[in-house]
Every structure is written in C-alpha cells, then in structure tokens.
Amino acid sequence: MVLYTALEYAALARQYAEQGLASSCPLARRSMPIKSYLADVEVPHVPFHDFIISNVEKYGTNTALVCVSSESLFAMRIFQAVILCVPNSPDFVWLFLGISMAGGIVSPLHPTFSRDEMRLQISDSAARFAFAVPSALSNLSAVFCELDFVHRIICVGSRKESDGYPIISDLALTSATCSNCFPETYPDDDIVFLPYSSGTSGPRKGVAITHYALNAMLTIFNNSCLEDHNFYLSSNAYEVTSRGECTIARMCFHDAFGRDALFSSLLNGTTTVTTNGSDEIFAECLQKYKVRIIFVNPLILRKLCSVEITTNYPLSYLKTVVIGTAAPDGEMMRAAYKCLPSVRHYSSGNSPLHLHLSSSNNTLKFAMSRDQIVVSRTSAVLCSCWAKIDVKEF
C-alpha cells in the first residue's frame, strides 16, 4: 500500500488533471456506496473565492463585517501552505480569500497558541509564509527559526506594533513586480484549506480540503432543511441567518463550525460583527445589534447563561441558538431554558440532540437523531437524519 501525505496527494491529483487523466489517477474518487435520503445539493465547481465573491456581490453596499475592537521582496509560491494567524476579525475573511485567489493554501493557526502548539503545524504543513497579528509574532518567528525554515512573516497590524516586520500596506511596494494574472485553479483537486485537529484523540492531524469540498461543506451548512422519509419532514433542522440582520461571530474561525457560520452569514447577506472581547461585550453586542440567531459551543452558551450576564443584559432579541463542536448536556440545556426565556429554538449540529421551544405553550421538546448516518451522493459529506420525540417540560 502506498501512503500519501495531503500535499503529495494534491500534487499527484493536479498532475493527472493537467494531463486530462483525472479519472486515471490511482486516488480518483470512487462512486458513493450509500445513497442519501436527502435531496441532492448542487455544489458549484468553482474556486472557493469565486464562490464567495460572486454570491456576495448582489448585496452591493450592505455592511458585511463589523469589528467591535477597532472601531524587502517576498512572494508566496502557488499551492503552498500559508499560516493565517489572526483572531476573529474582518482580516481573517479578506486574507483567506486573498490567499485562495493567489493559489495558496490557508492553514489557520490561533494567535494564542504556544510555540509547542505552533511547531507541529508549521513543520507538517511545510509553510514558509505567514500573516500574523502582533501578539503572535514572537512565537511564530521563534518556531520558524527553530525549524531553520526560510520564511516571511507579515504583520497584520500597525507599523508601531509590528516590531520591525513588514505590514500589509508594504505589499503594495512589490505589487508592480508581480503578475496580474491569478493561477488557474482546479476546484476538484487543488487544496485551499489545511486546518489541523485539536489533538484530543492523538497527535494533531492536518485535513486537506479542496475548493470543491469546501464549497460543498458550506453549501450543505446553508441547506438547513433536512428531510427524513421514514419519520418526518423537518422545516428547519437548524436556522441560518438572512439578509439585513446581524449576527455575532463568537465561534473561533479556525474551527470548522465557526468558519462555516462565518461564510454562511456572508453568503446570506448578514452583517457579521466580530469581537474578541469579554463575555459582557459579547452580550452587549447581542442586544445592541438586535441579534436573532447565534452560533455557539456549549462553553459559550454556559457563559451566556451566567447570573452576571442575564441580570444586566436582557438579550430579548435572541430567538435561535445553534450549538456546534460538542454536545450540550441536560444540565446545560436546563440552564439555557431558564436563563434565556426569549429563545424559542435550539439546535445542536454536532450531537444527537435537537431542541425546539414551542411558541404556543413554551414546552421544551426534544428531537433525537437516529443512529443512522447517510451520505449525500453529490457532496460526500456526512449528515445526520433527525426524528422528533416529544418529552415533558423540564
């Protein structure tokens, strides 16, 4: 058996694609063995940046992102991993799309990581180029030097806090010497995203995601209506945001759930407010921007239900909470039910739990997923089937 790394697979797949022999590639995708009960989802065969930009153009001058906290020659080789070390901010979005347009591979790294946490990802991804906020410059530089990698780091911040590193505006100094043509992209084969697992069950692992696969993941995330032919038709397995409203990006963009929630909101014409501030600032923004839907994990939801928050912030506009990354336990949901009376609908996308608060009698209902997993034949992304089970109120 021949084993390939993610980047070796990408190079091999691209080689066959350029020769018009994609179907002959030894790693070519095979037909799906399981047929999904769900309706087919049409996934665009275009580069990820084209998918995003072409869809958001229709919103014209509508506000896309709000950042609460801020009211020498070098070049990146195409198909090279680029470390994106920035927190939840508008910078993450345009840098992500810019790296994609330039033919690079986005490998997100959280600025709060230690040198040991950074080392594996930088070494394994063979990254030589990084965009980083000032707080991460020291650790990033130290790791690159330890690995003896020739590298370039761009500071995503002001000149004053860049510690001598070039800043974003310095890129304009070399733009005249660069080609104005973007590289051709093969969506089925070219990798655009290289996130790493958290390492909770063994060493951290990189997951190579192509343009097409990322388009599919986001398309399915936005397609929240899941149909189960054997049990019932769910009008909304979970709810996504819509045009003209605001949401707060509290989930980390480096995680799959946070990334999908971010780009889903942009595709839907929603204004995404980013903040890395305290829980109090988060709650204040929820009320100030009249947020109706939020995407959170159990820890964020638990903090939102604290006495300090619920006493000082009514959160009266909040109607829907979508929970990801981990399963909320019964105690957590009881607390949420009592502390957030305005919320009518809870959904958990990473666990066998779906909660709905009936607006008529305020009873809490569970909908548990069956142990059946199905595969969408057009996307090769696993999805759960949902089935309703009513239970007594807490």
C-alpha positions as CSV (number, residue, x, y, z in Angstrom):
1,M,0.0,0.0,0.0
2,V,1.3,3.4,-0.9
3,L,0.6,6.2,1.6
4,Y,0.4,9.8,0.6
5,T,0.5,13.0,2.6
6,A,-2.2,15.5,1.9
7,L,0.1,17.8,-0.1
8,E,1.6,14.8,-2.0
9,Y,-2.0,13.7,-2.9
10,A,-2.8,17.2,-4.1
11,A,0.3,17.3,-6.3
12,L,-0.4,13.9,-7.8
13,A,-4.1,14.8,-8.5
14,R,-3.2,18.0,-10.1
15,Q,-0.6,16.3,-12.3
16,Y,-3.3,13.9,-13.7
17,A,-5.8,16.8,-14.0
18,E,-3.4,18.9,-16.1
19,Q,-2.8,15.9,-18.4
20,G,-6.6,15.3,-18.8
21,L,-6.3,12.0,-17.0
22,A,-8.1,12.7,-13.8
23,S,-10.2,9.6,-14.0
24,S,-7.0,7.5,-14.3
25,C,-5.5,8.9,-11.1
26,P,-4.9,6.0,-8.6
27,L,-6.6,8.1,-6.0
28,A,-9.6,9.2,-8.1
29,R,-12.8,9.4,-6.2
30,R,-15.0,6.4,-6.3
31,S,-18.8,6.2,-6.5
32,M,-20.5,6.6,-3.2
33,P,-21.6,3.2,-1.7
34,I,-24.6,4.7,0.2
35,K,-27.4,6.7,-1.3
36,S,-28.8,9.5,0.8
37,Y,-32.4,10.1,1.6
38,L,-31.8,13.8,1.3
39,A,-32.3,15.8,-1.8
40,D,-29.2,16.4,-3.9
41,V,-27.3,19.6,-3.2
42,E,-25.8,21.4,-6.2
43,V,-22.2,22.2,-5.4
44,P,-20.5,24.8,-7.7
45,H,-17.3,23.6,-9.5
46,V,-15.5,26.9,-9.0
47,P,-12.7,28.1,-6.8
48,F,-13.8,28.9,-3.2
49,H,-13.0,32.6,-3.5
50,D,-15.2,32.8,-6.7
51,F,-18.0,31.1,-4.9
52,I,-17.9,33.6,-2.1
53,I,-17.3,36.8,-4.0
54,S,-19.8,36.0,-6.8
55,N,-22.5,35.4,-4.2
56,V,-21.9,38.4,-2.0
57,E,-21.8,40.9,-4.9
58,K,-25.5,41.0,-5.1
59,Y,-25.6,42.7,-1.6
60,G,-23.9,45.8,-3.0
61,T,-23.0,48.3,-0.3
62,N,-24.6,46.4,2.6
63,T,-22.3,46.1,5.6
64,A,-20.6,42.7,5.6
65,L,-18.3,42.8,8.6
66,V,-18.0,44.9,11.7
67,C,-15.0,44.8,14.1
68,V,-16.0,45.9,17.5
69,S,-12.5,46.1,18.9
70,S,-11.2,48.6,16.3
71,E,-14.0,51.0,15.5
72,S,12.3,43.5,1.1
73,L,10.9,41.4,-1.9
74,F,9.0,38.4,-0.9
75,A,6.4,36.2,-2.6
76,M,4.3,33.2,-1.9
77,R,4.5,30.2,-4.2
78,I,1.2,28.9,-5.5
79,F,-0.1,25.7,-3.9
80,Q,1.9,26.5,-0.8
81,A,0.5,26.4,2.7
82,V,0.2,29.9,4.3
83,I,-0.2,30.3,8.0
84,L,-3.1,32.6,8.9
85,C,-2.5,33.6,12.5
86,V,-5.2,36.1,13.2
87,P,-8.2,36.1,15.6
88,N,-11.9,36.5,14.8
89,S,-11.8,39.7,12.7
90,P,-12.6,41.0,9.2
91,D,-8.9,40.5,8.5
92,F,-9.4,36.7,8.6
93,V,-12.0,36.9,5.8
94,W,-10.2,39.0,3.2
95,L,-6.8,37.3,3.9
96,F,-8.5,33.9,3.5
97,L,-10.0,34.9,0.1
98,G,-6.8,36.6,-1.0
99,I,-4.6,33.6,-0.2
100,S,-7.2,31.5,-2.1
101,M,-7.1,33.8,-5.1
102,A,-3.3,33.7,-5.2
103,G,-3.4,29.9,-5.4
104,G,-2.2,29.3,-1.8
105,I,-3.5,27.0,0.9
106,V,-4.9,28.6,4.1
107,S,-3.6,26.9,7.3
108,P,-5.3,28.7,10.3
109,L,-3.3,28.9,13.5
110,H,-4.7,30.6,16.6
111,P,-2.6,33.6,17.9
112,T,-2.9,32.3,21.5
113,F,-1.1,29.0,20.7
114,S,2.2,28.3,22.4
115,R,5.4,27.6,20.5
116,D,4.9,23.9,21.0
117,E,1.4,24.0,19.7
118,M,2.6,26.0,16.6
119,R,5.6,23.9,15.9
120,L,3.8,20.7,14.6
121,Q,1.5,22.6,12.2
122,I,4.3,24.7,10.7
123,S,6.6,21.8,10.3
124,D,3.9,19.4,9.0
125,S,2.4,21.9,6.5
126,A,5.8,23.0,5.2
127,A,4.6,26.6,5.5
128,R,7.1,29.3,4.7
129,F,4.8,32.3,4.7
130,A,2.6,33.7,7.5
131,F,0.2,36.5,8.3
132,A,0.1,37.2,12.0
133,V,-1.2,39.7,14.5
134,P,1.4,41.4,16.7
135,S,0.8,39.2,19.7
136,A,1.8,36.1,17.8
137,L,4.9,37.5,16.0
138,S,7.4,36.4,18.7
139,N,6.3,32.8,18.9
140,L,5.9,32.4,15.2
141,S,9.3,33.8,14.4
142,A,10.9,31.6,17.1
143,V,9.3,28.4,15.7
144,F,10.4,29.2,12.1
145,C,13.9,29.8,13.3
146,E,14.0,26.6,15.4
147,L,13.0,24.7,12.3
148,D,15.5,26.5,10.2
149,F,12.9,27.4,7.7
150,V,13.5,30.3,5.3
151,H,10.3,32.3,5.9
152,R,8.4,35.6,5.6
153,I,6.1,37.0,8.2
154,I,3.6,39.8,7.5
155,C,2.3,41.7,10.5
156,V,-1.5,42.2,10.4
157,G,-1.4,45.4,12.5
158,S,0.1,48.9,12.6
159,R,3.7,49.9,12.0
160,K,4.1,50.9,15.6
161,E,3.3,47.4,16.9
162,S,5.0,45.4,14.0
163,D,8.3,45.0,15.8
164,G,10.1,45.7,12.5
165,Y,8.2,43.1,10.4
166,P,6.6,44.3,7.2
167,I,2.9,45.2,7.4
168,I,0.1,44.6,5.0
169,S,0.5,48.0,3.2
170,D,4.1,47.1,2.4
171,L,2.8,44.5,0.0
172,A,1.9,47.4,-2.4
173,L,5.6,48.2,-2.7
174,T,6.2,44.9,-4.6
175,S,2.9,44.6,-6.4
176,A,4.3,46.2,-9.5
177,T,6.8,43.4,-9.9
178,C,4.1,40.6,-9.6
179,S,2.0,39.1,-12.2
180,N,-1.5,40.5,-12.6
181,C,-2.8,37.0,-13.6
182,F,-4.1,34.7,-10.9
183,P,-3.1,31.0,-11.3
184,E,-5.6,28.6,-12.8
185,T,-7.4,26.6,-10.2
186,Y,-8.8,23.0,-10.4
187,P,-11.5,23.0,-7.8
188,D,-11.8,19.2,-7.6
189,D,-8.1,18.7,-7.0
190,D,-6.4,21.9,-5.6
191,I,-6.3,22.3,-1.8
192,V,-7.5,25.6,-0.4
193,F,-7.8,24.9,3.3
194,L,-5.5,22.9,5.7
195,P,-6.8,23.1,9.2
196,Y,-5.4,20.9,12.0
197,S,-7.3,18.9,14.6
198,S,-7.2,19.8,18.2
199,G,-5.3,16.7,19.2
200,T,-7.9,15.4,21.8
201,S,-7.6,11.9,20.5
202,G,-3.9,11.5,19.5
203,P,-1.5,13.8,17.6
204,R,-2.9,16.8,15.8
205,K,-3.6,16.0,12.2
206,G,-3.9,18.1,9.1
207,V,-7.1,17.9,7.0
208,A,-6.6,18.8,3.3
209,I,-9.7,20.3,1.9
210,T,-10.1,21.2,-1.8
211,H,-12.0,24.1,-3.2
212,Y,-14.9,21.9,-4.3
213,A,-15.1,20.1,-0.9
214,L,-15.1,23.5,0.9
215,N,-17.9,24.7,-1.4
216,A,-19.8,21.5,-0.6
217,M,-19.4,21.9,3.1
218,L,-20.6,25.5,3.0
219,T,-23.5,24.7,0.7
220,I,-24.7,21.9,2.9
221,F,-24.3,24.1,6.0
222,N,-26.6,26.7,4.3
223,N,-29.1,23.9,3.3
224,S,-30.6,23.6,6.8
225,C,-33.8,21.8,5.7
226,L,-33.2,18.0,6.2
227,E,-35.8,15.5,5.0
228,D,-36.2,12.1,6.6
229,H,-38.6,10.0,4.5
230,N,-39.0,7.4,7.2
231,F,-40.0,9.8,10.0
232,Y,-40.9,13.3,9.2
233,L,-40.1,16.4,7.2
234,S,-38.2,19.0,9.3
235,S,-38.9,22.5,8.1
236,N,-35.6,23.6,9.7
237,A,-33.1,21.2,11.2
238,Y,-31.4,24.4,12.2
239,E,-31.9,28.0,11.1
240,V,-29.4,30.2,9.3
241,T,-29.2,34.0,9.2
242,S,-30.9,36.1,6.5
243,R,-30.2,39.3,4.6
244,G,-30.4,42.5,6.5
245,E,-29.9,41.2,10.0
246,C,-26.8,40.9,12.2
247,T,-25.1,38.1,14.0
248,I,-22.1,38.0,16.4
249,A,-19.1,35.8,15.4
250,R,-18.2,34.3,18.7
251,M,-17.1,30.8,17.5
252,C,-13.5,30.6,16.5
253,F,-13.0,31.0,12.7
254,H,-10.2,28.4,12.9
255,D,-12.8,25.7,13.8
256,A,-15.0,24.2,11.1
257,F,-18.2,25.3,12.8
258,G,-17.0,28.8,13.2
259,R,-15.7,29.0,9.7
260,D,-19.0,27.7,8.2
261,A,-21.1,30.0,10.3
262,L,-19.0,33.0,9.2
263,F,-19.1,32.3,5.4
264,S,-22.7,31.2,5.6
265,S,-23.7,34.5,7.1
266,L,-21.7,36.4,4.4
267,L,-23.4,34.4,1.6
268,N,-26.8,35.2,3.1
269,G,-26.2,38.9,3.2
270,T,-26.0,39.0,7.0
271,T,-23.8,41.6,8.8
272,T,-21.2,39.7,10.9
273,V,-20.0,41.5,14.0
274,T,-16.6,40.3,15.3
275,T,-15.4,40.7,18.8
276,N,-12.7,39.1,20.9
277,G,-13.7,41.0,24.0
278,S,-15.2,39.9,27.2
279,D,-18.4,38.0,27.7
280,E,-20.0,41.3,28.8
281,I,-19.0,42.9,25.5
282,F,-20.4,39.9,23.7
283,A,-23.8,40.2,25.5
284,E,-23.8,43.9,24.9
285,C,-23.3,43.4,21.2
286,L,-26.1,40.8,21.1
287,Q,-28.5,43.4,22.4
288,K,-27.1,46.4,20.5
289,Y,-27.2,44.7,17.1
290,K,-30.6,43.0,17.9
291,V,-29.1,39.6,17.1
292,R,-31.8,36.9,16.4
293,I,-29.5,33.9,15.7
294,I,-26.2,33.0,17.2
295,F,-23.8,30.1,16.6
296,V,-22.0,28.9,19.8
297,N,-20.5,25.9,21.6
298,P,-21.6,24.7,25.0
299,L,-18.9,26.7,26.8
300,I,-20.0,30.0,25.2
301,L,-23.7,29.1,25.9
302,R,-22.9,28.4,29.6
303,K,-21.2,31.8,30.0
304,L,-24.1,33.5,28.3
305,C,-26.4,31.9,31.0
306,S,-24.3,33.3,33.9
307,V,-26.0,35.4,36.5
308,E,-23.8,38.4,35.7
309,I,-24.9,38.3,32.0
310,T,-28.6,37.6,32.5
311,T,-29.0,40.2,35.2
312,N,-27.5,43.0,33.2
313,Y,-28.4,42.2,29.6
314,P,-32.0,41.1,28.7
315,L,-31.0,39.6,25.3
316,S,-34.6,40.0,24.3
317,Y,-34.0,39.8,20.6
318,L,-32.3,36.4,20.7
319,K,-34.6,33.7,19.3
320,T,-32.4,30.9,17.9
321,V,-29.3,29.2,19.3
322,V,-27.3,26.8,17.1
323,I,-24.8,24.7,19.0
324,G,-21.7,23.1,17.5
325,T,-18.4,21.4,18.2
326,A,-19.6,19.5,21.2
327,A,-22.8,18.0,22.7
328,P,-24.6,20.1,25.3
329,D,-25.6,18.1,28.3
330,G,-29.0,18.1,30.0
331,E,-27.9,20.4,32.8
332,M,-26.6,23.0,30.3
333,M,-29.9,22.9,28.4
334,R,-32.0,23.3,31.6
335,A,-29.9,26.4,32.5
336,A,-30.3,27.8,29.0
337,Y,-34.1,27.2,29.1
338,K,-34.4,29.1,32.3
339,C,-31.9,31.9,31.7
340,L,-32.8,32.8,28.1
341,P,-36.6,33.0,28.0
342,S,-36.7,34.7,24.6
343,V,-35.1,31.8,22.8
344,R,-37.6,29.6,21.0
345,H,-35.3,27.3,19.1
346,Y,-32.2,25.3,20.0
347,S,-30.3,23.1,17.5
348,S,-27.2,21.0,18.1
349,G,-25.3,20.2,14.9
350,N,-22.6,18.0,16.4
351,S,-24.7,15.8,18.7
352,P,-27.8,13.6,18.7
353,L,-29.9,16.5,20.0
354,H,-32.4,18.9,18.6
355,L,-34.4,21.2,20.8
356,H,-37.4,23.2,20.0
357,L,-39.4,25.6,22.2
358,S,-43.0,25.7,21.1
359,S,-44.1,29.3,20.9
360,S,-47.7,28.3,21.9
361,N,-47.2,26.7,25.3
362,N,-43.5,27.2,26.0
363,T,-42.9,23.5,26.4
364,L,-39.4,22.1,25.7
365,K,-39.4,19.4,23.1
366,F,-36.5,17.1,22.2
367,A,-35.8,15.7,18.8
368,M,-33.2,12.9,18.9
369,S,-31.3,11.8,15.9
370,R,-31.3,8.1,15.0
371,D,-28.1,6.1,14.9
372,Q,-28.3,6.2,11.1
373,I,-25.7,8.2,9.2
374,V,-26.3,8.9,5.5
375,V,-24.0,10.3,2.8
376,S,-25.1,12.9,0.3
377,R,-24.0,11.4,-3.1
378,T,-23.2,14.9,-4.5
379,S,-21.1,16.1,-1.7
380,A,-19.6,13.1,0.2
381,V,-20.3,14.9,3.5
382,L,-21.8,13.0,6.3
383,C,-25.2,14.3,7.6
384,S,-27.5,13.1,10.4
385,C,-31.1,12.2,10.0
386,W,-33.4,13.8,12.5
387,A,-36.5,12.4,14.2
388,K,-38.9,14.2,16.6
389,I,-39.6,12.9,20.0
390,D,-41.7,15.0,22.4
391,V,-40.9,14.9,26.1
392,K,-42.3,16.6,29.1
393,E,-41.3,20.1,30.1
394,F,-38.3,20.4,32.5
